[in-house]
Amino acid sequence: MKIPRDLSGQELVRILCRNWDYQIVHQVGNHVVLETKRPSHQRIAVPAHRNLRVGTLAAILKSVAKHKQVELREILSGL
């Protein structure tokens, strides 16, 4: 699957919270900080921009996939 080109930061935050057990910790400027405790503690910052750059989105999704020990395509299928 290809990485979407039109995903906003707010949409990504909603998806990660709903599907992957992340919670919003706080927001600093244009960045929303999320954390999860499953399977271990992880914090990530998601830019709350209208359209995320492909490289930024790819890096966030790869980090989530590695932490959750799933394939990247499983994360992409939920977008």
C-alpha positions as CSV (number, residue, x, y, z in Angstrom):
1,M,0.0,0.0,0.0
2,K,1.1,3.6,-0.7
3,I,1.4,6.2,2.0
4,P,-1.5,8.7,1.7
5,R,-0.7,12.1,0.4
6,D,-3.6,14.0,1.9
7,L,-3.7,13.0,5.5
8,S,-3.8,15.8,8.1
9,G,-2.1,15.6,11.4
10,Q,-5.4,15.8,13.3
11,E,-6.7,12.8,11.3
12,L,-3.6,10.8,12.1
13,V,-4.0,11.6,15.8
14,R,-7.6,10.4,15.7
15,I,-6.6,7.2,13.9
16,L,-3.7,6.4,16.3
17,C,-5.9,7.1,19.4
18,R,-8.8,5.0,18.1
19,N,-7.0,2.0,16.5
20,W,-3.6,1.8,18.2
21,D,-4.1,2.7,21.9
22,Y,-2.4,6.1,21.9
23,Q,-3.6,9.0,24.1
24,I,-3.1,12.7,23.7
25,V,-0.7,13.9,26.4
26,H,-0.6,17.6,25.4
27,Q,-0.1,20.0,22.5
28,V,2.9,22.3,22.1
29,G,2.3,24.8,19.3
30,N,1.6,22.8,16.2
31,H,2.6,19.4,17.6
32,V,0.4,17.0,19.4
33,V,2.2,14.7,21.8
34,L,0.8,11.1,22.0
35,E,1.8,8.3,24.2
36,T,1.1,4.6,24.6
37,K,1.9,2.1,27.3
38,R,1.3,-1.0,25.2
39,P,3.5,-3.0,24.8
40,S,5.8,-0.5,26.5
41,H,6.0,3.2,26.9
42,Q,6.4,5.3,23.7
43,R,5.9,9.0,23.0
44,I,5.6,10.5,19.6
45,A,5.0,14.0,18.3
46,V,2.6,14.5,15.4
47,P,2.6,17.9,13.6
48,A,-1.0,19.2,13.5
49,H,-0.6,20.5,9.9
50,R,-3.3,20.4,7.3
51,N,-1.4,17.9,5.1
52,L,1.5,16.0,6.5
53,R,4.6,15.6,4.3
54,V,5.0,12.1,3.0
55,G,8.4,11.6,4.7
56,T,7.1,12.8,8.1
57,L,4.1,10.6,7.9
58,A,6.2,7.6,6.8
59,A,8.6,8.1,9.7
60,I,5.7,8.3,12.2
61,L,4.0,5.2,10.8
62,K,7.3,3.2,10.8
63,S,7.9,4.1,14.4
64,V,4.4,3.0,15.4
65,A,4.7,-0.2,13.4
66,K,8.0,-1.1,15.0
67,H,6.8,-0.3,18.5
68,K,3.6,-2.2,18.1
69,Q,5.5,-5.1,16.4
70,V,3.3,-5.1,13.3
71,E,3.9,-4.7,9.6
72,L,3.7,-1.2,8.1
73,R,1.0,-2.4,5.7
74,E,-1.3,-3.3,8.7
75,I,-1.0,0.3,10.0
76,L,-1.6,1.6,6.4
77,S,-4.7,-0.6,6.0
78,G,-6.4,1.4,8.9
79,L,-5.8,4.8,7.3
